[in-house]
Amino acid sequence: MGVVTSAPQSVWSLAAPLLEGPVWVAHDAALWFVDIKGHKIHRYDPETGDKRSWDAPDQVGFVLPAARGGFVAGLKTGLAHFDPETGAFTQLVDPEPEKPGNRLNDATVCPDGRLWFGTMDDAEAEDSGAVYRLAADGDCVASTPFCSITNGPAISPDGRTLYHIDTLGGLIFACDLAPDGSLSNRREFARIPNEQGYPDGPTVDAEGCLWVGLYKGSAVRRYSPAGELLETVEFPVDAITKIAFGGPDLKTVFATTANKHLTPEEKAANPTSGDLFSFRVSVAGVAGTLVREGV
């Protein structure tokens, strides 16, 4: 029996080029996410329906709440601190100053408060992106082989397995994650043929299962910790970029989508493409962790 208890429905009509990076911020009781190509940060309160937006100075791949307050934002120019009270961005570190064609794309926070994030070729052609860990001293440590479009990472609830994705290659990898932040035993977790969609942002639930959005696949997939496909959630739009678990019980799933790949005629025929969606599940997500190290 599946864990999905309701069908995905649009909850914020944005028709955005590339929504990404949904994260439930418990102390704010709200979902935060970004529109990468639209240079926007969005906040959605499902209880009141309140919607707020901020302008970013460039492409922004993610925002994650920081223990010091505010957020760590992944900009094209590197990591920055974002203060929603003032709308100000303060540069922290550029992990790849020698790669001006790259941008930051996706991220997560380990249970111990470490930030993990990926970079990618903005032109989606060169194998120039990698997954990095932000160290306590502010250095960015490259931790995976390079590929064109990295997505993730996501980290298991026990903090011992890190998943990351080579989107164009259709590959999901799992690695053993040591307490010191080092990765080992990198292995193929799942493979998705391109004709079924491109694996995008990954997220884990409380049972340790991995949820993966499919770009041009019209679905989200749920995999067991062993890599077995357990469930597929069909969407009325074709590009689902990532999900996040939210709400008081962490059983409301929010999904970001995109329409940048559609023609004007296709956008008109698919008006909810690029919207924020939600649906309910019977298995909770994992409570988010604040970024505590290196910022």
Secondary structure, DSSP 8 states (H G I E B T S, - for coil): --SB-S--EEEE----SBEEEEEEEGGGTEEEEEETTTTEEEEE-TTT--EEEEE-SS-EEEEEEBTTSSEEEEETTEEEEEETTTTEEEEEE-S-TT-TTEEEEEEEE-TTS-EEEEEEETTS-SS-B-EEEE-TTS-EEE-S--BSBEEEEEE-TTS-EEEEEETTTTEEEEEEE-TTS-EEEEEEEEE--GGG-EEEEEEEBTTS-EEEEEETTTEEEEE-TTS-EEEEEE-SSSBEEEEEEETTTT-EEEEEEB-TTS-HHHHHH-TTTT-EEEEEBSS-B-----B-S--
